[in-house]
Amino acid sequence: MSNLPPRLGDLIDDWCPRCRLLLNHAIASMVEGKVAKVICQTCLTEHAFLHSDGSKRKKPAGSGRETLFDQVLAHTGPSPAEAEPKKKKLAAAARNTRRGPAKAAPRASR
């Protein structure tokens, strides 16, 4: 690799957040001689230059769902096996046992 400073349009390797891979990118903008934005040559997405490191956006190990799940379990009540089974209430008998639309009473003839 040459020791020349990067210029607009040069290809550099960078982490693409959309492709989730380390791929070729073209330099899209520079601020004070440093790369600011790049364009992925695979998906053509423009994003900030991530300095070839997509891992800094990942969460550290052990702070994910496992510990959150353990916290939720610690605050719950007794397990269903330890709790007494609840008795179900029987449903009250229905007053109207007829189903379907109500029929009109026959008219008295004149």
Distance bins in CASP14 RR format, pairs under 12 A and 6 or more apart:
PFRMAT RR
TARGET T0000
AUTHOR 0000-0000-0000
RMODE 2
METHOD distances of the structure
MODEL  1
1 10 0 0 0 0 0 1 0 0 0 0 0
1 11 0 0 0 0 0 1 0 0 0 0 0
1 12 0 0 0 0 0 1 0 0 0 0 0
1 13 0 0 0 0 0 1 0 0 0 0 0
2 10 0 0 0 0 0 1 0 0 0 0 0
4 10 0 0 0 0 1 0 0 0 0 0 0
5 12 0 0 0 0 0 1 0 0 0 0 0
5 27 0 0 0 0 0 1 0 0 0 0 0
5 30 0 0 0 0 1 0 0 0 0 0 0
5 32 0 0 0 0 0 1 0 0 0 0 0
5 33 1 0 0 1 0 0 0 0 0 0 0
5 34 0 0 0 0 1 0 0 0 0 0 0
5 35 0 0 0 0 0 1 0 0 0 0 0
6 12 1 0 0 1 0 0 0 0 0 0 0
6 13 0 0 0 0 0 1 0 0 0 0 0
6 14 0 0 0 0 0 1 0 0 0 0 0
6 25 0 0 0 0 0 1 0 0 0 0 0
6 26 0 0 0 0 0 1 0 0 0 0 0
6 27 1 0 1 0 0 0 0 0 0 0 0
6 28 0 0 0 0 0 1 0 0 0 0 0
6 29 0 0 0 0 0 1 0 0 0 0 0
6 30 1 0 0 1 0 0 0 0 0 0 0
6 33 1 0 0 1 0 0 0 0 0 0 0
6 34 0 0 0 0 1 0 0 0 0 0 0
6 35 1 0 1 0 0 0 0 0 0 0 0
6 36 0 0 0 0 0 1 0 0 0 0 0
6 38 0 0 0 0 0 1 0 0 0 0 0
6 49 0 0 0 0 1 0 0 0 0 0 0
7 26 0 0 0 0 0 1 0 0 0 0 0
7 27 1 0 0 1 0 0 0 0 0 0 0
7 28 0 0 0 0 0 1 0 0 0 0 0
7 29 0 0 0 0 0 1 0 0 0 0 0
7 30 0 0 0 0 1 0 0 0 0 0 0
7 33 0 0 0 0 1 0 0 0 0 0 0
7 35 0 0 0 0 0 1 0 0 0 0 0
8 26 0 0 0 0 1 0 0 0 0 0 0
8 27 1 0 1 0 0 0 0 0 0 0 0
8 28 1 0 0 1 0 0 0 0 0 0 0
8 29 1 0 0 1 0 0 0 0 0 0 0
8 30 1 0 0 1 0 0 0 0 0 0 0
8 31 0 0 0 0 0 1 0 0 0 0 0
8 33 0 0 0 0 0 1 0 0 0 0 0
8 35 0 0 0 0 1 0 0 0 0 0 0
8 36 0 0 0 0 0 1 0 0 0 0 0
8 37 0 0 0 0 0 1 0 0 0 0 0
8 38 0 0 0 0 0 1 0 0 0 0 0
8 39 0 0 0 0 0 1 0 0 0 0 0
9 24 0 0 0 0 0 1 0 0 0 0 0
9 25 0 0 0 0 1 0 0 0 0 0 0
9 26 1 0 1 0 0 0 0 0 0 0 0
9 27 1 0 1 0 0 0 0 0 0 0 0
9 28 1 0 0 1 0 0 0 0 0 0 0
9 29 0 0 0 0 0 1 0 0 0 0 0
9 30 0 0 0 0 1 0 0 0 0 0 0
9 35 0 0 0 0 0 1 0 0 0 0 0
9 37 0 0 0 0 0 1 0 0 0 0 0
9 38 0 0 0 0 1 0 0 0 0 0 0
9 39 0 0 0 0 1 0 0 0 0 0 0
9 41 0 0 0 0 0 1 0 0 0 0 0
10 24 0 0 0 0 0 1 0 0 0 0 0
10 25 0 0 0 0 1 0 0 0 0 0 0
10 26 1 0 0 1 0 0 0 0 0 0 0
10 27 1 0 1 0 0 0 0 0 0 0 0
10 28 0 0 0 0 0 1 0 0 0 0 0
10 30 0 0 0 0 1 0 0 0 0 0 0
10 35 0 0 0 0 1 0 0 0 0 0 0
10 38 0 0 0 0 1 0 0 0 0 0 0
10 39 0 0 0 0 0 1 0 0 0 0 0
10 41 0 0 0 0 0 1 0 0 0 0 0
10 49 0 0 0 0 0 1 0 0 0 0 0
11 23 0 0 0 0 0 1 0 0 0 0 0
11 24 1 0 1 0 0 0 0 0 0 0 0
11 25 1 0 0 1 0 0 0 0 0 0 0
11 26 1 0 1 0 0 0 0 0 0 0 0
11 27 1 0 0 1 0 0 0 0 0 0 0
11 28 0 0 0 0 0 1 0 0 0 0 0
11 35 0 0 0 0 0 1 0 0 0 0 0
11 38 0 0 0 0 1 0 0 0 0 0 0
11 39 0 0 0 0 0 1 0 0 0 0 0
11 40 0 0 0 0 0 1 0 0 0 0 0
11 41 1 0 0 1 0 0 0 0 0 0 0
11 42 0 0 0 0 0 1 0 0 0 0 0
12 22 0 0 0 0 0 1 0 0 0 0 0
12 23 0 0 0 0 0 1 0 0 0 0 0
12 24 1 0 0 1 0 0 0 0 0 0 0
12 25 1 0 1 0 0 0 0 0 0 0 0
12 26 0 0 0 0 1 0 0 0 0 0 0
12 27 1 0 0 1 0 0 0 0 0 0 0
12 28 0 0 0 0 0 1 0 0 0 0 0
12 30 0 0 0 0 0 1 0 0 0 0 0
12 34 0 0 0 0 0 1 0 0 0 0 0
12 35 1 0 0 1 0 0 0 0 0 0 0
12 37 0 0 0 0 0 1 0 0 0 0 0
12 38 1 0 0 1 0 0 0 0 0 0 0
12 39 0 0 0 0 0 1 0 0 0 0 0
12 40 0 0 0 0 0 1 0 0 0 0 0
12 41 0 0 0 0 0 1 0 0 0 0 0
12 49 0 0 0 0 1 0 0 0 0 0 0
12 50 0 0 0 0 0 1 0 0 0 0 0
12 51 0 0 0 0 1 0 0 0 0 0 0
12 52 0 0 0 0 1 0 0 0 0 0 0
13 21 0 0 0 0 0 1 0 0 0 0 0
13 22 1 0 1 0 0 0 0 0 0 0 0
13 23 1 0 0 1 0 0 0 0 0 0 0
13 24 1 0 0 1 0 0 0 0 0 0 0
13 25 1 0 0 1 0 0 0 0 0 0 0
13 26 0 0 0 0 0 1 0 0 0 0 0
13 27 0 0 0 0 0 1 0 0 0 0 0
13 35 0 0 0 0 0 1 0 0 0 0 0
13 38 0 0 0 0 1 0 0 0 0 0 0
13 40 0 0 0 0 0 1 0 0 0 0 0
13 41 0 0 0 0 0 1 0 0 0 0 0
13 49 0 0 0 0 0 1 0 0 0 0 0
13 50 0 0 0 0 0 1 0 0 0 0 0
13 51 0 0 0 0 0 1 0 0 0 0 0
13 52 1 0 1 0 0 0 0 0 0 0 0
13 53 0 0 0 0 0 1 0 0 0 0 0
13 54 0 0 0 0 0 1 0 0 0 0 0
14 21 0 0 0 0 0 1 0 0 0 0 0
14 22 1 0 0 1 0 0 0 0 0 0 0
14 23 1 0 0 1 0 0 0 0 0 0 0
14 24 0 0 0 0 1 0 0 0 0 0 0
14 25 1 0 1 0 0 0 0 0 0 0 0
14 26 0 0 0 0 1 0 0 0 0 0 0
14 27 0 0 0 0 1 0 0 0 0 0 0
14 28 0 0 0 0 0 1 0 0 0 0 0
14 35 0 0 0 0 1 0 0 0 0 0 0
14 36 0 0 0 0 0 1 0 0 0 0 0
14 37 0 0 0 0 0 1 0 0 0 0 0
14 38 1 0 1 0 0 0 0 0 0 0 0
14 39 0 0 0 0 1 0 0 0 0 0 0
14 40 1 0 0 1 0 0 0 0 0 0 0
14 41 0 0 0 0 0 1 0 0 0 0 0
14 42 0 0 0 0 0 1 0 0 0 0 0
14 45 0 0 0 0 0 1 0 0 0 0 0
14 46 0 0 0 0 0 1 0 0 0 0 0
14 47 0 0 0 0 1 0 0 0 0 0 0
14 48 0 0 0 0 1 0 0 0 0 0 0
14 49 1 0 0 1 0 0 0 0 0 0 0
14 50 1 0 1 0 0 0 0 0 0 0 0
14 51 1 0 0 1 0 0 0 0 0 0 0
14 52 1 0 1 0 0 0 0 0 0 0 0
14 53 0 0 0 0 1 0 0 0 0 0 0
14 54 0 0 0 0 1 0 0 0 0 0 0
15 21 1 0 0 1 0 0 0 0 0 0 0
15 22 1 0 1 0 0 0 0 0 0 0 0
15 23 0 0 0 0 1 0 0 0 0 0 0
15 24 0 0 0 0 0 1 0 0 0 0 0
15 25 0 0 0 0 1 0 0 0 0 0 0
15 38 0 0 0 0 1 0 0 0 0 0 0
15 40 0 0 0 0 1 0 0 0 0 0 0
15 45 0 0 0 0 0 1 0 0 0 0 0
15 47 0 0 0 0 1 0 0 0 0 0 0
15 48 0 0 0 0 0 1 0 0 0 0 0
15 49 0 0 0 0 1 0 0 0 0 0 0
15 50 1 0 1 0 0 0 0 0 0 0 0
15 51 0 0 0 0 1 0 0 0 0 0 0
15 52 1 0 0 1 0 0 0 0 0 0 0
15 53 1 0 0 1 0 0 0 0 0 0 0
15 54 1 1 0 0 0 0 0 0 0 0 0
15 55 0 0 0 0 1 0 0 0 0 0 0
15 56 0 0 0 0 1 0 0 0 0 0 0
15 57 0 0 0 0 1 0 0 0 0 0 0
15 58 0 0 0 0 0 1 0 0 0 0 0
16 22 1 0 0 1 0 0 0 0 0 0 0
16 23 1 0 1 0 0 0 0 0 0 0 0
16 24 0 0 0 0 1 0 0 0 0 0 0
16 25 1 0 0 1 0 0 0 0 0 0 0
16 26 0 0 0 0 0 1 0 0 0 0 0
16 38 0 0 0 0 1 0 0 0 0 0 0
16 39 0 0 0 0 1 0 0 0 0 0 0
16 40 1 0 1 0 0 0 0 0 0 0 0
16 41 0 0 0 0 1 0 0 0 0 0 0
16 42 1 0 0 1 0 0 0 0 0 0 0
16 43 1 0 0 1 0 0 0 0 0 0 0
16 44 0 0 0 0 0 1 0 0 0 0 0
16 45 1 0 0 1 0 0 0 0 0 0 0
16 46 0 0 0 0 0 1 0 0 0 0 0
16 47 1 0 0 1 0 0 0 0 0 0 0
16 48 0 0 0 0 0 1 0 0 0 0 0
16 49 0 0 0 0 0 1 0 0 0 0 0
16 50 0 0 0 0 1 0 0 0 0 0 0
16 52 0 0 0 0 0 1 0 0 0 0 0
16 54 0 0 0 0 1 0 0 0 0 0 0
17 23 0 0 0 0 0 1 0 0 0 0 0
17 25 0 0 0 0 0 1 0 0 0 0 0
17 38 0 0 0 0 0 1 0 0 0 0 0
17 40 0 0 0 0 1 0 0 0 0 0 0
17 43 0 0 0 0 1 0 0 0 0 0 0
17 45 1 0 0 1 0 0 0 0 0 0 0
17 46 0 0 0 0 0 1 0 0 0 0 0
17 47 1 0 0 1 0 0 0 0 0 0 0
17 48 0 0 0 0 1 0 0 0 0 0 0
17 49 0 0 0 0 0 1 0 0 0 0 0
17 50 1 0 0 1 0 0 0 0 0 0 0
17 53 0 0 0 0 0 1 0 0 0 0 0
17 54 1 0 0 1 0 0 0 0 0 0 0
17 55 0 0 0 0 0 1 0 0 0 0 0
17 56 0 0 0 0 0 1 0 0 0 0 0
17 57 1 0 0 1 0 0 0 0 0 0 0
17 58 0 0 0 0 0 1 0 0 0 0 0
18 25 0 0 0 0 0 1 0 0 0 0 0
18 39 0 0 0 0 0 1 0 0 0 0 0
18 40 1 0 0 1 0 0 0 0 0 0 0
18 42 0 0 0 0 1 0 0 0 0 0 0
18 43 1 0 1 0 0 0 0 0 0 0 0
18 44 0 0 0 0 1 0 0 0 0 0 0
18 45 1 0 1 0 0 0 0 0 0 0 0
18 46 0 0 0 0 0 1 0 0 0 0 0
18 47 1 0 0 1 0 0 0 0 0 0 0
18 50 0 0 0 0 0 1 0 0 0 0 0
18 54 0 0 0 0 0 1 0 0 0 0 0
19 25 0 0 0 0 0 1 0 0 0 0 0
19 40 1 0 0 1 0 0 0 0 0 0 0
19 41 0 0 0 0 0 1 0 0 0 0 0
19 42 1 0 1 0 0 0 0 0 0 0 0
19 43 1 0 1 0 0 0 0 0 0 0 0
19 44 0 0 0 0 0 1 0 0 0 0 0
19 45 0 0 0 0 1 0 0 0 0 0 0
19 47 0 0 0 0 0 1 0 0 0 0 0
19 54 0 0 0 0 0 1 0 0 0 0 0
20 40 0 0 0 0 0 1 0 0 0 0 0
20 42 0 0 0 0 0 1 0 0 0 0 0
20 43 0 0 0 0 0 1 0 0 0 0 0
20 45 0 0 0 0 0 1 0 0 0 0 0
20 50 0 0 0 0 0 1 0 0 0 0 0
20 54 0 0 0 0 1 0 0 0 0 0 0
20 55 0 0 0 0 0 1 0 0 0 0 0
20 57 0 0 0 0 0 1 0 0 0 0 0
20 58 0 0 0 0 0 1 0 0 0 0 0
21 40 0 0 0 0 1 0 0 0 0 0 0
21 41 0 0 0 0 0 1 0 0 0 0 0
21 42 1 0 0 1 0 0 0 0 0 0 0
21 43 0 0 0 0 1 0 0 0 0 0 0
21 50 0 0 0 0 0 1 0 0 0 0 0
21 52 0 0 0 0 0 1 0 0 0 0 0
21 54 0 0 0 0 1 0 0 0 0 0 0
22 40 0 0 0 0 0 1 0 0 0 0 0
22 42 0 0 0 0 0 1 0 0 0 0 0
22 50 0 0 0 0 1 0 0 0 0 0 0
22 51 0 0 0 0 0 1 0 0 0 0 0
22 52 1 0 0 1 0 0 0 0 0 0 0
22 53 0 0 0 0 1 0 0 0 0 0 0
22 54 0 0 0 0 1 0 0 0 0 0 0
22 55 0 0 0 0 0 1 0 0 0 0 0
23 38 0 0 0 0 1 0 0 0 0 0 0
23 39 0 0 0 0 0 1 0 0 0 0 0
23 40 1 0 1 0 0 0 0 0 0 0 0
23 41 1 0 0 1 0 0 0 0 0 0 0
23 42 1 0 1 0 0 0 0 0 0 0 0
23 43 0 0 0 0 1 0 0 0 0 0 0
23 44 0 0 0 0 0 1 0 0 0 0 0
23 45 0 0 0 0 0 1 0 0 0 0 0
23 47 0 0 0 0 0 1 0 0 0 0 0
23 50 0 0 0 0 0 1 0 0 0 0 0
23 52 0 0 0 0 0 1 0 0 0 0 0
23 54 0 0 0 0 0 1 0 0 0 0 0
24 38 0 0 0 0 1 0 0 0 0 0 0
24 39 0 0 0 0 1 0 0 0 0 0 0
24 40 1 0 0 1 0 0 0 0 0 0 0
24 41 1 0 1 0 0 0 0 0 0 0 0
24 42 1 0 0 1 0 0 0 0 0 0 0
24 43 0 0 0 0 0 1 0 0 0 0 0
24 44 0 0 0 0 0 1 0 0 0 0 0
24 52 0 0 0 0 0 1 0 0 0 0 0
25 35 0 0 0 0 1 0 0 0 0 0 0
25 37 0 0 0 0 1 0 0 0 0 0 0
25 38 1 1 0 0 0 0 0 0 0 0 0
25 39 1 0 0 1 0 0 0 0 0 0 0
25 40 1 0 1 0 0 0 0 0 0 0 0
25 41 1 0 0 1 0 0 0 0 0 0 0
25 42 0 0 0 0 1 0 0 0 0 0 0
25 43 0 0 0 0 0 1 0 0 0 0 0
25 44 0 0 0 0 0 1 0 0 0 0 0
25 45 0 0 0 0 1 0 0 0 0 0 0
25 46 0 0 0 0 1 0 0 0 0 0 0
25 47 0 0 0 0 1 0 0 0 0 0 0
25 48 0 0 0 0 0 1 0 0 0 0 0
25 49 1 0 0 1 0 0 0 0 0 0 0
25 50 0 0 0 0 1 0 0 0 0 0 0
25 51 0 0 0 0 0 1 0 0 0 0 0
25 52 0 0 0 0 1 0 0 0 0 0 0
26 35 0 0 0 0 0 1 0 0 0 0 0
26 37 0 0 0 0 1 0 0 0 0 0 0
26 38 1 0 0 1 0 0 0 0 0 0 0
26 39 1 0 1 0 0 0 0 0 0 0 0
26 40 0 0 0 0 1 0 0 0 0 0 0
26 41 1 0 0 1 0 0 0 0 0 0 0
26 42 0 0 0 0 0 1 0 0 0 0 0
26 44 0 0 0 0 1 0 0 0 0 0 0
26 45 0 0 0 0 0 1 0 0 0 0 0
26 46 0 0 0 0 1 0 0 0 0 0 0
26 47 0 0 0 0 0 1 0 0 0 0 0
26 49 0 0 0 0 0 1 0 0 0 0 0
27 33 0 0 0 0 0 1 0 0 0 0 0
27 34 0 0 0 0 0 1 0 0 0 0 0
27 35 1 0 1 0 0 0 0 0 0 0 0
27 36 0 0 0 0 1 0 0 0 0 0 0
27 37 1 0 0 1 0 0 0 0 0 0 0
27 38 1 0 1 0 0 0 0 0 0 0 0
27 39 0 0 0 0 1 0 0 0 0 0 0
27 40 0 0 0 0 0 1 0 0 0 0 0
27 41 0 0 0 0 0 1 0 0 0 0 0
27 46 0 0 0 0 0 1 0 0 0 0 0
27 49 0 0 0 0 1 0 0 0 0 0 0
28 35 0 0 0 0 1 0 0 0 0 0 0
28 36 1 0 0 1 0 0 0 0 0 0 0
28 37 1 0 1 0 0 0 0 0 0 0 0
28 38 1 0 1 0 0 0 0 0 0 0 0
28 39 1 0 1 0 0 0 0 0 0 0 0
28 40 0 0 0 0 0 1 0 0 0 0 0
28 41 0 0 0 0 0 1 0 0 0 0 0
28 44 0 0 0 0 0 1 0 0 0 0 0
28 45 0 0 0 0 0 1 0 0 0 0 0
28 46 1 0 1 0 0 0 0 0 0 0 0
28 47 0 0 0 0 1 0 0 0 0 0 0
28 48 0 0 0 0 1 0 0 0 0 0 0
28 49 0 0 0 0 1 0 0 0 0 0 0
29 35 1 0 0 1 0 0 0 0 0 0 0
29 36 1 0 1 0 0 0 0 0 0 0 0
29 37 1 0 1 0 0 0 0 0 0 0 0
29 38 0 0 0 0 1 0 0 0 0 0 0
29 39 0 0 0 0 1 0 0 0 0 0 0
29 46 0 0 0 0 1 0 0 0 0 0 0
29 47 0 0 0 0 0 1 0 0 0 0 0
29 48 0 0 0 0 1 0 0 0 0 0 0
29 49 0 0 0 0 1 0 0 0 0 0 0
30 36 1 0 1 0 0 0 0 0 0 0 0
30 37 0 0 0 0 1 0 0 0 0 0 0
30 38 0 0 0 0 0 1 0 0 0 0 0
30 49 0 0 0 0 1 0 0 0 0 0 0
31 37 0 0 0 0 1 0 0 0 0 0 0
31 48 0 0 0 0 0 1 0 0 0 0 0
31 49 0 0 0 0 1 0 0 0 0 0 0
33 49 0 0 0 0 0 1 0 0 0 0 0
34 48 0 0 0 0 0 1 0 0 0 0 0
34 49 0 0 0 0 1 0 0 0 0 0 0
34 51 0 0 0 0 1 0 0 0 0 0 0
35 47 0 0 0 0 0 1 0 0 0 0 0
35 48 0 0 0 0 1 0 0 0 0 0 0
35 49 1 0 1 0 0 0 0 0 0 0 0
35 50 0 0 0 0 0 1 0 0 0 0 0
35 51 0 0 0 0 1 0 0 0 0 0 0
35 52 0 0 0 0 0 1 0 0 0 0 0
36 46 0 0 0 0 0 1 0 0 0 0 0
36 47 0 0 0 0 0 1 0 0 0 0 0
36 48 1 0 0 1 0 0 0 0 0 0 0
36 49 1 0 0 1 0 0 0 0 0 0 0
36 50 0 0 0 0 0 1 0 0 0 0 0
36 51 0 0 0 0 0 1 0 0 0 0 0
37 45 0 0 0 0 0 1 0 0 0 0 0
37 46 1 0 1 0 0 0 0 0 0 0 0
37 47 1 0 0 1 0 0 0 0 0 0 0
37 48 1 0 1 0 0 0 0 0 0 0 0
37 49 1 0 0 1 0 0 0 0 0 0 0
37 50 0 0 0 0 0 1 0 0 0 0 0
38 44 0 0 0 0 0 1 0 0 0 0 0
38 45 0 0 0 0 1 0 0 0 0 0 0
38 46 1 0 0 1 0 0 0 0 0 0 0
38 47 1 0 0 1 0 0 0 0 0 0 0
38 48 1 0 0 1 0 0 0 0 0 0 0
38 49 1 0 1 0 0 0 0 0 0 0 0
38 50 0 0 0 0 1 0 0 0 0 0 0
38 51 0 0 0 0 0 1 0 0 0 0 0
38 52 0 0 0 0 0 1 0 0 0 0 0
39 45 1 0 0 1 0 0 0 0 0 0 0
39 46 1 0 1 0 0 0 0 0 0 0 0
39 47 0 0 0 0 1 0 0 0 0 0 0
39 48 0 0 0 0 0 1 0 0 0 0 0
39 49 0 0 0 0 0 1 0 0 0 0 0
40 46 1 0 0 1 0 0 0 0 0 0 0
40 47 1 0 0 1 0 0 0 0 0 0 0
40 48 0 0 0 0 0 1 0 0 0 0 0
40 49 0 0 0 0 0 1 0 0 0 0 0
40 50 0 0 0 0 0 1 0 0 0 0 0
47 54 0 0 0 0 0 1 0 0 0 0 0
47 57 0 0 0 0 0 1 0 0 0 0 0
48 54 0 0 0 0 0 1 0 0 0 0 0
48 57 0 0 0 0 0 1 0 0 0 0 0
50 56 1 0 0 1 0 0 0 0 0 0 0
50 57 0 0 0 0 1 0 0 0 0 0 0
51 57 0 0 0 0 0 1 0 0 0 0 0
55 61 0 0 0 0 0 1 0 0 0 0 0
58 64 0 0 0 0 0 1 0 0 0 0 0
59 65 0 0 0 0 0 1 0 0 0 0 0
59 66 0 0 0 0 0 1 0 0 0 0 0
59 67 0 0 0 0 0 1 0 0 0 0 0
59 68 0 0 0 0 0 1 0 0 0 0 0
60 67 0 0 0 0 0 1 0 0 0 0 0
61 67 0 0 0 0 0 1 0 0 0 0 0
62 68 0 0 0 0 1 0 0 0 0 0 0
62 69 0 0 0 0 0 1 0 0 0 0 0
62 70 0 0 0 0 0 1 0 0 0 0 0
63 70 0 0 0 0 0 1 0 0 0 0 0
63 71 0 0 0 0 0 1 0 0 0 0 0
64 70 0 0 0 0 0 1 0 0 0 0 0
64 71 0 0 0 0 0 1 0 0 0 0 0
65 71 0 0 0 0 0 1 0 0 0 0 0
65 72 0 0 0 0 0 1 0 0 0 0 0
66 72 0 0 0 0 0 1 0 0 0 0 0
66 73 0 0 0 0 0 1 0 0 0 0 0
67 73 0 0 0 0 0 1 0 0 0 0 0
67 74 0 0 0 0 0 1 0 0 0 0 0
68 74 0 0 0 0 0 1 0 0 0 0 0
68 75 0 0 0 0 0 1 0 0 0 0 0
69 75 0 0 0 0 0 1 0 0 0 0 0
69 76 0 0 0 0 0 1 0 0 0 0 0
70 76 0 0 0 0 0 1 0 0 0 0 0
73 79 0 0 0 0 1 0 0 0 0 0 0
76 82 0 0 0 0 0 1 0 0 0 0 0
76 83 0 0 0 0 0 1 0 0 0 0 0
77 83 0 0 0 0 1 0 0 0 0 0 0
78 84 0 0 0 0 1 0 0 0 0 0 0
80 86 0 0 0 0 0 1 0 0 0 0 0
96 102 0 0 0 0 1 0 0 0 0 0 0
END
